[in-house]
């Protein structure tokens, strides 16, 4: 009991902590626009805090494109509506295919982490977005 009181006095709470995440836009792969602005993830001042998850929202573009764009941000919920009829619980170090209700359907991948600060970095999910996601997108778009 005394240990719990001491933890509450020192840290403010046993269960809550602030997770620092990148809040930026960028890309992986061979981005074709040479004269575009640089990725905002290069600026370490672009950050946010959450008690839930950091997220990296990956847009796999179209089949045959050699790059993907992404947005890194904070996520403040424990569930995600992955499509109009499916609500899923989020777990760290997992990715969810996400689609909206438009026609044609637009797809993204939401990748979550909460194991360390800035876990949604530009290089954190590089292999997922550059290798696995284009293959999955090609399979799903058929």
TORKOL-184842 format. One line per 8 residues: for each residue x, y, z of C-alpha. Coordinates in nm, 2 decimals. Layout:
# TORKOL-184842
X Y Z | ...
***
This chain:
# TORKOL-184842
0.00 0.00 0.00 | 0.28 0.24 0.08 | 0.45 0.16 -0.25 | 0.14 0.24 -0.44 | 0.10 0.58 -0.26 | 0.46 0.66 -0.33 | 0.42 0.58 -0.70 | 0.11 0.80 -0.72
0.29 1.09 -0.56 | 0.60 1.05 -0.78 | 0.45 0.96 -1.11 | 0.09 1.09 -1.07 | -0.07 0.76 -1.17 | 0.02 0.39 -1.19 | -0.14 0.33 -1.53 | -0.10 0.65 -1.73
0.20 0.78 -1.90 | 0.27 1.00 -2.20 | 0.39 0.83 -2.51 | 0.57 1.07 -2.75 | 0.50 1.01 -3.12 | 0.60 1.17 -3.45 | 0.33 1.38 -3.61 | 0.44 1.42 -3.97
0.41 1.32 -4.34 | 0.66 1.13 -4.55 | 0.72 0.85 -4.80 | 0.91 0.53 -4.85 | 1.06 0.42 -5.18 | 1.14 0.60 -5.51 | 0.93 0.92 -5.48 | 0.89 1.06 -5.83
0.85 1.43 -5.75 | 1.21 1.57 -5.74 | 1.11 1.92 -5.66 | 0.85 1.85 -5.39 | 0.89 1.96 -5.03 | 1.09 1.74 -4.80 | 0.92 1.50 -4.56 | 0.80 1.68 -4.25
0.93 1.38 -4.04 | 1.28 1.53 -4.09 | 1.18 1.80 -3.83 | 1.21 1.65 -3.48 | 0.98 1.93 -3.35 | 0.68 1.76 -3.51 | 0.55 1.55 -3.23 | 0.24 1.47 -3.02
0.17 1.29 -2.70 | -0.09 1.02 -2.62 | -0.16 0.76 -2.36 | -0.27 0.50 -2.62 | -0.08 0.44 -2.94 | 0.14 0.60 -3.20 | 0.01 0.53 -3.55 | 0.16 0.53 -3.90
-0.11 0.55 -4.17 | 0.03 0.41 -4.49 | -0.12 0.48 -4.84 | 0.00 0.20 -5.07 | -0.08 0.41 -5.37 | -0.16 0.20 -5.68 | -0.02 -0.13 -5.80 | 0.31 -0.08 -5.98
0.40 0.24 -5.80 | 0.75 0.23 -5.64 | 0.67 0.43 -5.33 | 0.41 0.47 -5.05 | 0.32 0.78 -4.86 | 0.24 0.79 -4.49 | 0.13 1.00 -4.21 | 0.26 0.95 -3.86
0.05 1.07 -3.57 | -0.10 1.00 -3.22 | -0.40 0.78 -3.18 | -0.62 0.84 -2.88 | -0.85 0.54 -2.90 | -0.83 0.16 -2.83 | -1.05 0.06 -3.12 | -1.05 0.12 -3.50
-1.34 0.10 -3.75 | -1.15 -0.08 -4.02 | -1.44 -0.08 -4.26 | -1.80 0.03 -4.24 | -1.90 -0.29 -4.06 | -1.60 -0.40 -3.86 | -1.48 -0.25 -3.53 | -1.14 -0.40 -3.41
-0.95 -0.36 -3.09 | -0.60 -0.22 -3.13 | -0.29 -0.40 -3.01 | 0.07 -0.27 -3.02 | 0.29 -0.37 -3.31 | 0.00 -0.46 -3.54 | -0.13 -0.32 -3.87 | -0.49 -0.31 -3.99
-0.61 -0.28 -4.34 | -0.85 0.01 -4.35 | -1.10 0.10 -4.62 | -1.36 0.38 -4.65 | -1.71 0.36 -4.78 | -1.64 0.54 -5.11 | -1.67 0.40 -5.46 | -1.41 0.30 -5.57
-1.29 0.19 -5.22 | -0.99 0.37 -5.09 | -0.75 0.16 -4.88 | -0.49 0.24 -4.62 | -0.29 0.05 -4.35 | -0.30 0.17 -3.99 | 0.01 0.04 -3.80 | 0.01 0.09 -3.43
0.28 0.08 -3.16 | 0.32 0.18 -2.80 | 0.64 0.00 -2.69 | 0.87 0.31 -2.70 | 0.86 0.68 -2.77 | 0.87 0.77 -3.14 | 0.80 0.41 -3.25 | 0.61 0.55 -3.55
0.93 0.68 -3.70 | 1.01 0.70 -4.07 | 1.21 0.38 -4.06 | 1.00 0.19 -3.81 | 0.77 0.02 -4.06 | 0.99 0.06 -4.37 | 0.99 -0.31 -4.45 | 0.62 -0.34 -4.41
0.54 -0.05 -4.64 | 0.80 -0.12 -4.91 | 0.77 -0.50 -4.94 | 0.46 -0.64 -4.78 | 0.20 -0.37 -4.84 | 0.23 -0.35 -5.22 | 0.18 -0.72 -5.24 | -0.12 -0.72 -5.01
-0.27 -0.42 -5.20 | -0.23 -0.60 -5.53 | -0.40 -0.91 -5.39 | -0.69 -0.71 -5.24 | -0.75 -0.49 -5.55 | -0.83 -0.79 -5.77
***
